[in-house]
Amino acid sequence: MSPTVFRAGGFRFYFFSREEARMHVHVQAQSGEAKFWLEPKLELAQFTGLSQREINEALRLLEEHKDDVRSSWKKHFSR
């Protein structure tokens, strides 16, 4: 199960259920995907196919929505 947290700027931000305990979010775009750690700070964990511009834009969007993403993580994984 991969619930979508939000969509913006041509990106889909989502979780993989049962992947690992460290808080993170996956980002998918037409050209590739990335994984960002949410704690202890917001940072890129890995990526494939995305340009630096796309990574920067995804990071900017995550900064704008980080509280909502963290809240969604806690809600989803507390089940």
mmCIF file of the N, C-alpha and C atoms, coordinates in Angstrom:
data_MODEL
# 
_entry.id   MODEL 
# 
loop_
_atom_site.group_PDB 
_atom_site.id 
_atom_site.type_symbol 
_atom_site.label_atom_id 
_atom_site.label_alt_id 
_atom_site.label_comp_id 
_atom_site.label_asym_id 
_atom_site.label_entity_id 
_atom_site.label_seq_id 
_atom_site.pdbx_PDB_ins_code 
_atom_site.Cartn_x 
_atom_site.Cartn_y 
_atom_site.Cartn_z 
_atom_site.occupancy 
_atom_site.B_iso_or_equiv 
_atom_site.pdbx_formal_charge 
_atom_site.auth_seq_id 
_atom_site.auth_comp_id 
_atom_site.auth_asym_id 
_atom_site.auth_atom_id 
_atom_site.pdbx_PDB_model_num 
ATOM 1   N N  . MET A 1 1  ? 0.850  -1.178 0.000   1.00 0.00 ? 1  MET A N  1 
ATOM 2   C CA . MET A 1 1  ? 0.000  0.000  0.000   1.00 0.00 ? 1  MET A CA 1 
ATOM 3   C C  . MET A 1 1  ? 0.893  1.238  0.000   1.00 0.00 ? 1  MET A C  1 
ATOM 4   N N  . SER A 1 2  ? 0.588  2.193  -0.872  1.00 0.00 ? 2  SER A N  1 
ATOM 5   C CA . SER A 1 2  ? 1.376  3.410  -0.992  1.00 0.00 ? 2  SER A CA 1 
ATOM 6   C C  . SER A 1 2  ? 0.454  4.631  -0.984  1.00 0.00 ? 2  SER A C  1 
ATOM 7   N N  . PRO A 1 3  ? 0.027  5.055  0.196   1.00 0.00 ? 3  PRO A N  1 
ATOM 8   C CA . PRO A 1 3  ? -0.906 6.177  0.242   1.00 0.00 ? 3  PRO A CA 1 
ATOM 9   C C  . PRO A 1 3  ? -0.254 7.494  -0.202  1.00 0.00 ? 3  PRO A C  1 
ATOM 10  N N  . THR A 1 4  ? -0.974 8.235  -1.021  1.00 0.00 ? 4  THR A N  1 
ATOM 11  C CA . THR A 1 4  ? -0.520 9.552  -1.464  1.00 0.00 ? 4  THR A CA 1 
ATOM 12  C C  . THR A 1 4  ? -0.778 10.566 -0.361  1.00 0.00 ? 4  THR A C  1 
ATOM 13  N N  . VAL A 1 5  ? 0.239  11.346 -0.025  1.00 0.00 ? 5  VAL A N  1 
ATOM 14  C CA . VAL A 1 5  ? 0.112  12.380 0.993   1.00 0.00 ? 5  VAL A CA 1 
ATOM 15  C C  . VAL A 1 5  ? -0.390 13.665 0.344   1.00 0.00 ? 5  VAL A C  1 
ATOM 16  N N  . PHE A 1 6  ? 0.233  14.065 -0.767  1.00 0.00 ? 6  PHE A N  1 
ATOM 17  C CA . PHE A 1 6  ? -0.246 15.201 -1.555  1.00 0.00 ? 6  PHE A CA 1 
ATOM 18  C C  . PHE A 1 6  ? 0.403  15.178 -2.926  1.00 0.00 ? 6  PHE A C  1 
ATOM 19  N N  . ARG A 1 7  ? -0.170 15.969 -3.826  1.00 0.00 ? 7  ARG A N  1 
ATOM 20  C CA . ARG A 1 7  ? 0.362  16.161 -5.171  1.00 0.00 ? 7  ARG A CA 1 
ATOM 21  C C  . ARG A 1 7  ? 0.536  17.654 -5.395  1.00 0.00 ? 7  ARG A C  1 
ATOM 22  N N  . ALA A 1 8  ? 1.660  18.003 -6.018  1.00 0.00 ? 8  ALA A N  1 
ATOM 23  C CA . ALA A 1 8  ? 1.924  19.413 -6.320  1.00 0.00 ? 8  ALA A CA 1 
ATOM 24  C C  . ALA A 1 8  ? 3.052  19.498 -7.335  1.00 0.00 ? 8  ALA A C  1 
ATOM 25  N N  . GLY A 1 9  ? 2.983  20.461 -8.217  1.00 0.00 ? 9  GLY A N  1 
ATOM 26  C CA . GLY A 1 9  ? 4.073  20.731 -9.144  1.00 0.00 ? 9  GLY A CA 1 
ATOM 27  C C  . GLY A 1 9  ? 4.489  19.561 -10.007 1.00 0.00 ? 9  GLY A C  1 
ATOM 28  N N  . GLY A 1 10 ? 3.559  18.667 -10.324 1.00 0.00 ? 10 GLY A N  1 
ATOM 29  C CA . GLY A 1 10 ? 3.889  17.494 -11.127 1.00 0.00 ? 10 GLY A CA 1 
ATOM 30  C C  . GLY A 1 10 ? 4.498  16.346 -10.333 1.00 0.00 ? 10 GLY A C  1 
ATOM 31  N N  . PHE A 1 11 ? 4.499  16.466 -9.007  1.00 0.00 ? 11 PHE A N  1 
ATOM 32  C CA . PHE A 1 11 ? 5.052  15.435 -8.132  1.00 0.00 ? 11 PHE A CA 1 
ATOM 33  C C  . PHE A 1 11 ? 3.945  14.753 -7.347  1.00 0.00 ? 11 PHE A C  1 
ATOM 34  N N  . ARG A 1 12 ? 4.163  13.497 -7.034  1.00 0.00 ? 12 ARG A N  1 
ATOM 35  C CA . ARG A 1 12 ? 3.324  12.755 -6.095  1.00 0.00 ? 12 ARG A CA 1 
ATOM 36  C C  . ARG A 1 12 ? 4.188  12.443 -4.887  1.00 0.00 ? 12 ARG A C  1 
ATOM 37  N N  . PHE A 1 13 ? 3.730  12.824 -3.715  1.00 0.00 ? 13 PHE A N  1 
ATOM 38  C CA . PHE A 1 13 ? 4.423  12.570 -2.454  1.00 0.00 ? 13 PHE A CA 1 
ATOM 39  C C  . PHE A 1 13 ? 3.654  11.464 -1.743  1.00 0.00 ? 13 PHE A C  1 
ATOM 40  N N  . TYR A 1 14 ? 4.356  10.384 -1.368  1.00 0.00 ? 14 TYR A N  1 
ATOM 41  C CA . TYR A 1 14 ? 3.661  9.224  -0.825  1.00 0.00 ? 14 TYR A CA 1 
ATOM 42  C C  . TYR A 1 14 ? 4.550  8.430  0.123   1.00 0.00 ? 14 TYR A C  1 
ATOM 43  N N  . PHE A 1 15 ? 3.902  7.518  0.860   1.00 0.00 ? 15 PHE A N  1 
ATOM 44  C CA . PHE A 1 15 ? 4.594  6.599  1.756   1.00 0.00 ? 15 PHE A CA 1 
ATOM 45  C C  . PHE A 1 15 ? 4.497  5.192  1.196   1.00 0.00 ? 15 PHE A C  1 
ATOM 46  N N  . PHE A 1 16 ? 5.487  4.370  1.493   1.00 0.00 ? 16 PHE A N  1 
ATOM 47  C CA . PHE A 1 16 ? 5.386  2.929  1.330   1.00 0.00 ? 16 PHE A CA 1 
ATOM 48  C C  . PHE A 1 16 ? 5.046  2.382  2.705   1.00 0.00 ? 16 PHE A C  1 
ATOM 49  N N  . SER A 1 17 ? 3.977  1.656  2.785   1.00 0.00 ? 17 SER A N  1 
ATOM 50  C CA . SER A 1 17 ? 3.626  1.055  4.070   1.00 0.00 ? 17 SER A CA 1 
ATOM 51  C C  . SER A 1 17 ? 4.613  -0.061 4.389   1.00 0.00 ? 17 SER A C  1 
ATOM 52  N N  . ARG A 1 18 ? 5.099  -0.096 5.602   1.00 0.00 ? 18 ARG A N  1 
ATOM 53  C CA . ARG A 1 18 ? 5.977  -1.153 6.099   1.00 0.00 ? 18 ARG A CA 1 
ATOM 54  C C  . ARG A 1 18 ? 7.353  -1.181 5.445   1.00 0.00 ? 18 ARG A C  1 
ATOM 55  N N  . GLU A 1 19 ? 7.930  -0.027 5.181   1.00 0.00 ? 19 GLU A N  1 
ATOM 56  C CA . GLU A 1 19 ? 9.261  -0.026 4.577   1.00 0.00 ? 19 GLU A CA 1 
ATOM 57  C C  . GLU A 1 19 ? 10.349 0.053  5.642   1.00 0.00 ? 19 GLU A C  1 
ATOM 58  N N  . GLU A 1 20 ? 10.395 1.135  6.378   1.00 0.00 ? 20 GLU A N  1 
ATOM 59  C CA . GLU A 1 20 ? 11.380 1.284  7.458   1.00 0.00 ? 20 GLU A CA 1 
ATOM 60  C C  . GLU A 1 20 ? 10.854 2.298  8.456   1.00 0.00 ? 20 GLU A C  1 
ATOM 61  N N  . ALA A 1 21 ? 11.405 2.268  9.648   1.00 0.00 ? 21 ALA A N  1 
ATOM 62  C CA . ALA A 1 21 ? 10.860 3.068  10.741  1.00 0.00 ? 21 ALA A CA 1 
ATOM 63  C C  . ALA A 1 21 ? 11.228 4.553  10.674  1.00 0.00 ? 21 ALA A C  1 
ATOM 64  N N  . ARG A 1 22 ? 12.380 4.891  10.102  1.00 0.00 ? 22 ARG A N  1 
ATOM 65  C CA . ARG A 1 22 ? 12.805 6.291  10.060  1.00 0.00 ? 22 ARG A CA 1 
ATOM 66  C C  . ARG A 1 22 ? 11.845 7.082  9.169   1.00 0.00 ? 22 ARG A C  1 
ATOM 67  N N  . MET A 1 23 ? 11.364 8.213  9.688   1.00 0.00 ? 23 MET A N  1 
ATOM 68  C CA . MET A 1 23 ? 10.371 9.002  8.988   1.00 0.00 ? 23 MET A CA 1 
ATOM 69  C C  . MET A 1 23 ? 10.926 9.530  7.658   1.00 0.00 ? 23 MET A C  1 
ATOM 70  N N  . HIS A 1 24 ? 10.212 9.217  6.568   1.00 0.00 ? 24 HIS A N  1 
ATOM 71  C CA . HIS A 1 24 ? 10.637 9.640  5.232   1.00 0.00 ? 24 HIS A CA 1 
ATOM 72  C C  . HIS A 1 24 ? 9.429  9.683  4.300   1.00 0.00 ? 24 HIS A C  1 
ATOM 73  N N  . VAL A 1 25 ? 9.623  10.272 3.136   1.00 0.00 ? 25 VAL A N  1 
ATOM 74  C CA . VAL A 1 25 ? 8.570  10.333 2.128   1.00 0.00 ? 25 VAL A CA 1 
ATOM 75  C C  . VAL A 1 25 ? 9.201  10.088 0.761   1.00 0.00 ? 25 VAL A C  1 
ATOM 76  N N  . HIS A 1 26 ? 8.446  9.442  -0.106  1.00 0.00 ? 26 HIS A N  1 
ATOM 77  C CA . HIS A 1 26 ? 8.878  9.192  -1.481  1.00 0.00 ? 26 HIS A CA 1 
ATOM 78  C C  . HIS A 1 26 ? 8.234  10.238 -2.378  1.00 0.00 ? 26 HIS A C  1 
ATOM 79  N N  . VAL A 1 27 ? 8.940  10.586 -3.434  1.00 0.00 ? 27 VAL A N  1 
ATOM 80  C CA . VAL A 1 27 ? 8.459  11.573 -4.385  1.00 0.00 ? 27 VAL A CA 1 
ATOM 81  C C  . VAL A 1 27 ? 8.599  10.974 -5.781  1.00 0.00 ? 27 VAL A C  1 
ATOM 82  N N  . GLN A 1 28 ? 7.520  11.062 -6.547  1.00 0.00 ? 28 GLN A N  1 
ATOM 83  C CA . GLN A 1 28 ? 7.537  10.528 -7.908  1.00 0.00 ? 28 GLN A CA 1 
ATOM 84  C C  . GLN A 1 28 ? 7.192  11.640 -8.877  1.00 0.00 ? 28 GLN A C  1 
ATOM 85  N N  . ALA A 1 29 ? 7.964  11.731 -9.947  1.00 0.00 ? 29 ALA A N  1 
ATOM 86  C CA . ALA A 1 29 ? 7.704  12.655 -11.046 1.00 0.00 ? 29 ALA A CA 1 
ATOM 87  C C  . ALA A 1 29 ? 7.739  11.848 -12.332 1.00 0.00 ? 29 ALA A C  1 
ATOM 88  N N  . GLN A 1 30 ? 7.414  12.467 -13.428 1.00 0.00 ? 30 GLN A N  1 
ATOM 89  C CA . GLN A 1 30 ? 7.408  11.750 -14.703 1.00 0.00 ? 30 GLN A CA 1 
ATOM 90  C C  . GLN A 1 30 ? 8.794  11.215 -15.045 1.00 0.00 ? 30 GLN A C  1 
ATOM 91  N N  . SER A 1 31 ? 9.840  11.940 -14.670 1.00 0.00 ? 31 SER A N  1 
ATOM 92  C CA . SER A 1 31 ? 11.202 11.576 -15.063 1.00 0.00 ? 31 SER A CA 1 
ATOM 93  C C  . SER A 1 31 ? 11.934 10.673 -14.069 1.00 0.00 ? 31 SER A C  1 
ATOM 94  N N  . GLY A 1 32 ? 11.393 10.498 -12.864 1.00 0.00 ? 32 GLY A N  1 
ATOM 95  C CA . GLY A 1 32 ? 12.096 9.673  -11.885 1.00 0.00 ? 32 GLY A CA 1 
ATOM 96  C C  . GLY A 1 32 ? 11.467 9.759  -10.515 1.00 0.00 ? 32 GLY A C  1 
ATOM 97  N N  . GLU A 1 33 ? 12.256 9.411  -9.512  1.00 0.00 ? 33 GLU A N  1 
ATOM 98  C CA . GLU A 1 33 ? 11.743 9.413  -8.139  1.00 0.00 ? 33 GLU A CA 1 
ATOM 99  C C  . GLU A 1 33 ? 12.863 9.696  -7.152  1.00 0.00 ? 33 GLU A C  1 
ATOM 100 N N  . ALA A 1 34 ? 12.439 10.005 -5.928  1.00 0.00 ? 34 ALA A N  1 
ATOM 101 C CA . ALA A 1 34 ? 13.401 10.300 -4.866  1.00 0.00 ? 34 ALA A CA 1 
ATOM 102 C C  . ALA A 1 34 ? 12.798 9.897  -3.526  1.00 0.00 ? 34 ALA A C  1 
ATOM 103 N N  . LYS A 1 35 ? 13.684 9.837  -2.547  1.00 0.00 ? 35 LYS A N  1 
ATOM 104 C CA . LYS A 1 35 ? 13.285 9.560  -1.167  1.00 0.00 ? 35 LYS A CA 1 
ATOM 105 C C  . LYS A 1 35 ? 13.937 10.635 -0.308  1.00 0.00 ? 35 LYS A C  1 
ATOM 106 N N  . PHE A 1 36 ? 13.146 11.236 0.565   1.00 0.00 ? 36 PHE A N  1 
ATOM 107 C CA . PHE A 1 36 ? 13.644 12.284 1.452   1.00 0.00 ? 36 PHE A CA 1 
ATOM 108 C C  . PHE A 1 36 ? 13.427 11.874 2.899   1.00 0.00 ? 36 PHE A C  1 
ATOM 109 N N  . TRP A 1 37 ? 14.458 12.009 3.703   1.00 0.00 ? 37 TRP A N  1 
ATOM 110 C CA . TRP A 1 37 ? 14.321 11.838 5.151   1.00 0.00 ? 37 TRP A CA 1 
ATOM 111 C C  . TRP A 1 37 ? 13.585 13.054 5.689   1.00 0.00 ? 37 TRP A C  1 
ATOM 112 N N  . LEU A 1 38 ? 12.716 12.835 6.662   1.00 0.00 ? 38 LEU A N  1 
ATOM 113 C CA . LEU A 1 38 ? 11.996 13.920 7.315   1.00 0.00 ? 38 LEU A CA 1 
ATOM 114 C C  . LEU A 1 38 ? 12.591 14.242 8.677   1.00 0.00 ? 38 LEU A C  1 
ATOM 115 N N  . GLU A 1 39 ? 13.298 13.305 9.252   1.00 0.00 ? 39 GLU A N  1 
ATOM 116 C CA . GLU A 1 39 ? 13.924 13.499 10.566  1.00 0.00 ? 39 GLU A CA 1 
ATOM 117 C C  . GLU A 1 39 ? 15.295 12.853 10.566  1.00 0.00 ? 39 GLU A C  1 
ATOM 118 N N  . PRO A 1 40 ? 16.247 13.355 11.272  1.00 0.00 ? 40 PRO A N  1 
ATOM 119 C CA . PRO A 1 40 ? 16.146 14.499 12.172  1.00 0.00 ? 40 PRO A CA 1 
ATOM 120 C C  . PRO A 1 40 ? 16.016 15.836 11.438  1.00 0.00 ? 40 PRO A C  1 
ATOM 121 N N  . LYS A 1 41 ? 16.375 15.870 10.136  1.00 0.00 ? 41 LYS A N  1 
ATOM 122 C CA . LYS A 1 41 ? 16.141 17.083 9.351   1.00 0.00 ? 41 LYS A CA 1 
ATOM 123 C C  . LYS A 1 41 ? 15.727 16.658 7.954   1.00 0.00 ? 41 LYS A C  1 
ATOM 124 N N  . LEU A 1 42 ? 15.107 17.555 7.223   1.00 0.00 ? 42 LEU A N  1 
ATOM 125 C CA . LEU A 1 42 ? 14.680 17.278 5.867   1.00 0.00 ? 42 LEU A CA 1 
ATOM 126 C C  . LEU A 1 42 ? 15.894 17.230 4.953   1.00 0.00 ? 42 LEU A C  1 
ATOM 127 N N  . GLU A 1 43 ? 16.123 16.047 4.319   1.00 0.00 ? 43 GLU A N  1 
ATOM 128 C CA . GLU A 1 43 ? 17.263 15.909 3.414   1.00 0.00 ? 43 GLU A CA 1 
ATOM 129 C C  . GLU A 1 43 ? 17.029 14.788 2.420   1.00 0.00 ? 43 GLU A C  1 
ATOM 130 N N  . LEU A 1 44 ? 17.692 14.878 1.289   1.00 0.00 ? 44 LEU A N  1 
ATOM 131 C CA . LEU A 1 44 ? 17.596 13.875 0.241   1.00 0.00 ? 44 LEU A CA 1 
ATOM 132 C C  . LEU A 1 44 ? 18.298 12.593 0.680   1.00 0.00 ? 44 LEU A C  1 
ATOM 133 N N  . ALA A 1 45 ? 17.616 11.469 0.546   1.00 0.00 ? 45 ALA A N  1 
ATOM 134 C CA . ALA A 1 45 ? 18.210 10.172 0.881   1.00 0.00 ? 45 ALA A CA 1 
ATOM 135 C C  . ALA A 1 45 ? 18.748 9.495  -0.375  1.00 0.00 ? 45 ALA A C  1 
ATOM 136 N N  . GLN A 1 46 ? 17.967 9.508  -1.451  1.00 0.00 ? 46 GLN A N  1 
ATOM 137 C CA . GLN A 1 46 ? 18.398 8.885  -2.705  1.00 0.00 ? 46 GLN A CA 1 
ATOM 138 C C  . GLN A 1 46 ? 17.478 9.356  -3.821  1.00 0.00 ? 46 GLN A C  1 
ATOM 139 N N  . PHE A 1 47 ? 17.922 9.194  -5.069  1.00 0.00 ? 47 PHE A N  1 
ATOM 140 C CA . PHE A 1 47 ? 17.083 9.553  -6.209  1.00 0.00 ? 47 PHE A CA 1 
ATOM 141 C C  . PHE A 1 47 ? 17.547 8.823  -7.461  1.00 0.00 ? 47 PHE A C  1 
ATOM 142 N N  . THR A 1 48 ? 16.645 8.732  -8.438  1.00 0.00 ? 48 THR A N  1 
ATOM 143 C CA . THR A 1 48 ? 16.975 8.217  -9.762  1.00 0.00 ? 48 THR A CA 1 
ATOM 144 C C  . THR A 1 48 ? 16.170 9.003  -10.793 1.00 0.00 ? 48 THR A C  1 
ATOM 145 N N  . GLY A 1 49 ? 16.849 9.445  -11.834 1.00 0.00 ? 49 GLY A N  1 
ATOM 146 C CA . GLY A 1 49 ? 16.193 10.076 -12.963 1.00 0.00 ? 49 GLY A CA 1 
ATOM 147 C C  . GLY A 1 49 ? 15.781 11.522 -12.832 1.00 0.00 ? 49 GLY A C  1 
ATOM 148 N N  . LEU A 1 50 ? 15.824 12.086 -11.645 1.00 0.00 ? 50 LEU A N  1 
ATOM 149 C CA . LEU A 1 50 ? 15.412 13.479 -11.458 1.00 0.00 ? 50 LEU A CA 1 
ATOM 150 C C  . LEU A 1 50 ? 16.581 14.425 -11.703 1.00 0.00 ? 50 LEU A C  1 
ATOM 151 N N  . SER A 1 51 ? 16.271 15.591 -12.261 1.00 0.00 ? 51 SER A N  1 
ATOM 152 C CA . SER A 1 51 ? 17.289 16.629 -12.431 1.00 0.00 ? 51 SER A CA 1 
ATOM 153 C C  . SER A 1 51 ? 17.494 17.362 -11.112 1.00 0.00 ? 51 SER A C  1 
ATOM 154 N N  . GLN A 1 52 ? 18.554 18.111 -11.023 1.00 0.00 ? 52 GLN A N  1 
ATOM 155 C CA . GLN A 1 52 ? 18.797 18.910 -9.812  1.00 0.00 ? 52 GLN A CA 1 
ATOM 156 C C  . GLN A 1 52 ? 17.669 19.916 -9.602  1.00 0.00 ? 52 GLN A C  1 
ATOM 157 N N  . ARG A 1 53 ? 17.139 20.467 -10.689 1.00 0.00 ? 53 ARG A N  1 
ATOM 158 C CA . ARG A 1 53 ? 16.026 21.410 -10.585 1.00 0.00 ? 53 ARG A CA 1 
ATOM 159 C C  . ARG A 1 53 ? 14.802 20.725 -9.980  1.00 0.00 ? 53 ARG A C  1 
ATOM 160 N N  . GLU A 1 54 ? 14.513 19.494 -10.406 1.00 0.00 ? 54 GLU A N  1 
ATOM 161 C CA . GLU A 1 54 ? 13.369 18.755 -9.869  1.00 0.00 ? 54 GLU A CA 1 
ATOM 162 C C  . GLU A 1 54 ? 13.578 18.406 -8.398  1.00 0.00 ? 54 GLU A C  1 
ATOM 163 N N  . ILE A 1 55 ? 14.774 18.017 -8.052  1.00 0.00 ? 55 ILE A N  1 
ATOM 164 C CA . ILE A 1 55 ? 15.075 17.716 -6.645  1.00 0.00 ? 55 ILE A CA 1 
ATOM 165 C C  . ILE A 1 55 ? 14.877 18.963 -5.791  1.00 0.00 ? 55 ILE A C  1 
ATOM 166 N N  . ASN A 1 56 ? 15.381 20.084 -6.258  1.00 0.00 ? 56 ASN A N  1 
ATOM 167 C CA . ASN A 1 56 ? 15.227 21.345 -5.517  1.00 0.00 ? 56 ASN A CA 1 
ATOM 168 C C  . ASN A 1 56 ? 13.764 21.731 -5.371  1.00 0.00 ? 56 ASN A C  1 
ATOM 169 N N  . GLU A 1 57 ? 12.981 21.537 -6.436  1.00 0.00 ? 57 GLU A N  1 
ATOM 170 C CA . GLU A 1 57 ? 11.557 21.867 -6.378  1.00 0.00 ? 57 GLU A CA 1 
ATOM 171 C C  . GLU A 1 57 ? 10.823 20.938 -5.417  1.00 0.00 ? 57 GLU A C  1 
ATOM 172 N N  . ALA A 1 58 ? 11.124 19.657 -5.455  1.00 0.00 ? 58 ALA A N  1 
ATOM 173 C CA . ALA A 1 58 ? 10.502 18.714 -4.515  1.00 0.00 ? 58 ALA A CA 1 
ATOM 174 C C  . ALA A 1 58 ? 10.860 19.078 -3.075  1.00 0.00 ? 58 ALA A C  1 
ATOM 175 N N  . LEU A 1 59 ? 12.103 19.441 -2.851  1.00 0.00 ? 59 LEU A N  1 
ATOM 176 C CA . LEU A 1 59 ? 12.546 19.845 -1.518  1.00 0.00 ? 59 LEU A CA 1 
ATOM 177 C C  . LEU A 1 59 ? 11.819 21.109 -1.059  1.00 0.00 ? 59 LEU A C  1 
ATOM 178 N N  . ARG A 1 60 ? 11.647 22.060 -1.973  1.00 0.00 ? 60 ARG A N  1 
ATOM 179 C CA . ARG A 1 60 ? 10.921 23.296 -1.644  1.00 0.00 ? 60 ARG A CA 1 
ATOM 180 C C  . ARG A 1 60 ? 9.474  22.979 -1.252  1.00 0.00 ? 60 ARG A C  1 
ATOM 181 N N  . LEU A 1 61 ? 8.829  22.115 -2.029  1.00 0.00 ? 61 LEU A N  1 
ATOM 182 C CA . LEU A 1 61 ? 7.453  21.726 -1.721  1.00 0.00 ? 61 LEU A CA 1 
ATOM 183 C C  . LEU A 1 61 ? 7.364  20.990 -0.389  1.00 0.00 ? 61 LEU A C  1 
ATOM 184 N N  . LEU A 1 62 ? 8.334  20.140 -0.110  1.00 0.00 ? 62 LEU A N  1 
ATOM 185 C CA . LEU A 1 62 ? 8.351  19.449 1.183   1.00 0.00 ? 62 LEU A CA 1 
ATOM 186 C C  . LEU A 1 62 ? 8.532  20.418 2.337   1.00 0.00 ? 62 LEU A C  1 
ATOM 187 N N  . GLU A 1 63 ? 9.372  21.428 2.141   1.00 0.00 ? 63 GLU A N  1 
ATOM 188 C CA . GLU A 1 63 ? 9.538  22.454 3.183   1.00 0.00 ? 63 GLU A CA 1 
ATOM 189 C C  . GLU A 1 63 ? 8.196  23.126 3.477   1.00 0.00 ? 63 GLU A C  1 
ATOM 190 N N  . GLU A 1 64 ? 7.443  23.436 2.428   1.00 0.00 ? 64 GLU A N  1 
ATOM 191 C CA . GLU A 1 64 ? 6.135  24.091 2.595   1.00 0.00 ? 64 GLU A CA 1 
ATOM 192 C C  . GLU A 1 64 ? 5.132  23.192 3.306   1.00 0.00 ? 64 GLU A C  1 
ATOM 193 N N  . HIS A 1 65 ? 5.223  21.888 3.085   1.00 0.00 ? 65 HIS A N  1 
ATOM 194 C CA . HIS A 1 65 ? 4.223  20.945 3.590   1.00 0.00 ? 65 HIS A CA 1 
ATOM 195 C C  . HIS A 1 65 ? 4.759  20.007 4.673   1.00 0.00 ? 65 HIS A C  1 
ATOM 196 N N  . LYS A 1 66 ? 5.943  20.296 5.214   1.00 0.00 ? 66 LYS A N  1 
ATOM 197 C CA . LYS A 1 66 ? 6.578  19.331 6.117   1.00 0.00 ? 66 LYS A CA 1 
ATOM 198 C C  . LYS A 1 66 ? 5.740  18.993 7.346   1.00 0.00 ? 66 LYS A C  1 
ATOM 199 N N  . ASP A 1 67 ? 5.038  19.959 7.911   1.00 0.00 ? 67 ASP A N  1 
ATOM 200 C CA . ASP A 1 67 ? 4.219  19.663 9.089   1.00 0.00 ? 67 ASP A CA 1 
ATOM 201 C C  . ASP A 1 67 ? 3.071  18.718 8.737   1.00 0.00 ? 67 ASP A C  1 
ATOM 202 N N  . ASP A 1 68 ? 2.444  18.952 7.571   1.00 0.00 ? 68 ASP A N  1 
ATOM 203 C CA . ASP A 1 68 ? 1.358  18.076 7.128   1.00 0.00 ? 68 ASP A CA 1 
ATOM 204 C C  . ASP A 1 68 ? 1.873  16.673 6.817   1.00 0.00 ? 68 ASP A C  1 
ATOM 205 N N  . VAL A 1 69 ? 3.048  16.580 6.204   1.00 0.00 ? 69 VAL A N  1 
ATOM 206 C CA . VAL A 1 69 ? 3.624  15.271 5.867   1.00 0.00 ? 69 VAL A CA 1 
ATOM 207 C C  . VAL A 1 69 ? 3.957  14.505 7.144   1.00 0.00 ? 69 VAL A C  1 
ATOM 208 N N  . ARG A 1 70 ? 4.573  15.175 8.103   1.00 0.00 ? 70 ARG A N  1 
ATOM 209 C CA . ARG A 1 70 ? 4.903  14.508 9.374   1.00 0.00 ? 70 ARG A CA 1 
ATOM 210 C C  . ARG A 1 70 ? 3.649  14.052 10.102  1.00 0.00 ? 70 ARG A C  1 
ATOM 211 N N  . SER A 1 71 ? 2.628  14.893 10.082  1.00 0.00 ? 71 SER A N  1 
ATOM 212 C CA . SER A 1 71 ? 1.359  14.535 10.714  1.00 0.00 ? 71 SER A CA 1 
ATOM 213 C C  . SER A 1 71 ? 0.723  13.333 10.014  1.00 0.00 ? 71 SER A C  1 
ATOM 214 N N  . SER A 1 72 ? 0.773  13.317 8.687   1.00 0.00 ? 72 SER A N  1 
ATOM 215 C CA . SER A 1 72 ? 0.236  12.193 7.922   1.00 0.00 ? 72 SER A CA 1 
ATOM 216 C C  . SER A 1 72 ? 1.001  10.913 8.216   1.00 0.00 ? 72 SER A C  1 
ATOM 217 N N  . TRP A 1 73 ? 2.327  11.023 8.350   1.00 0.00 ? 73 TRP A N  1 
ATOM 218 C CA . TRP A 1 73 ? 3.153  9.849  8.688   1.00 0.00 ? 73 TRP A CA 1 
ATOM 219 C C  . TRP A 1 73 ? 2.696  9.259  10.022  1.00 0.00 ? 73 TRP A C  1 
ATOM 220 N N  . LYS A 1 74 ? 2.594  10.124 11.027  1.00 0.00 ? 74 LYS A N  1 
ATOM 221 C CA . LYS A 1 74 ? 2.217  9.656  12.361  1.00 0.00 ? 74 LYS A CA 1 
ATOM 222 C C  . LYS A 1 74 ? 0.835  9.020  12.352  1.00 0.00 ? 74 LYS A C  1 
ATOM 223 N N  . LYS A 1 75 ? -0.077 9.628  11.622  1.00 0.00 ? 75 LYS A N  1 
ATOM 224 C CA . LYS A 1 75 ? -1.437 9.076  11.536  1.00 0.00 ? 75 LYS A CA 1 
ATOM 225 C C  . LYS A 1 75 ? -1.422 7.729  10.823  1.00 0.00 ? 75 LYS A C  1 
ATOM 226 N N  . HIS A 1 76 ? -0.734 7.645  9.697   1.00 0.00 ? 76 HIS A N  1 
ATOM 227 C CA . HIS A 1 76 ? -0.727 6.415  8.911   1.00 0.00 ? 76 HIS A CA 1 
ATOM 228 C C  . HIS A 1 76 ? -0.033 5.265  9.641   1.00 0.00 ? 76 HIS A C  1 
ATOM 229 N N  . PHE A 1 77 ? 1.105  5.542  10.256  1.00 0.00 ? 77 PHE A N  1 
ATOM 230 C CA . PHE A 1 77 ? 1.887  4.462  10.852  1.00 0.00 ? 77 PHE A CA 1 
ATOM 231 C C  . PHE A 1 77 ? 1.537  4.165  12.308  1.00 0.00 ? 77 PHE A C  1 
ATOM 232 N N  . SER A 1 78 ? 0.569  4.881  12.864  1.00 0.00 ? 78 SER A N  1 
ATOM 233 C CA . SER A 1 78 ? 0.144  4.566  14.234  1.00 0.00 ? 78 SER A CA 1 
ATOM 234 C C  . SER A 1 78 ? -0.953 3.517  14.245  1.00 0.00 ? 78 SER A C  1 
ATOM 235 N N  . ARG A 1 79 ? -1.363 3.070  13.079  1.00 0.00 ? 79 ARG A N  1 
ATOM 236 C CA . ARG A 1 79 ? -2.450 2.066  12.976  1.00 0.00 ? 79 ARG A CA 1 
ATOM 237 C C  . ARG A 1 79 ? -2.008 0.714  13.449  1.00 0.00 ? 79 ARG A C  1 
# 
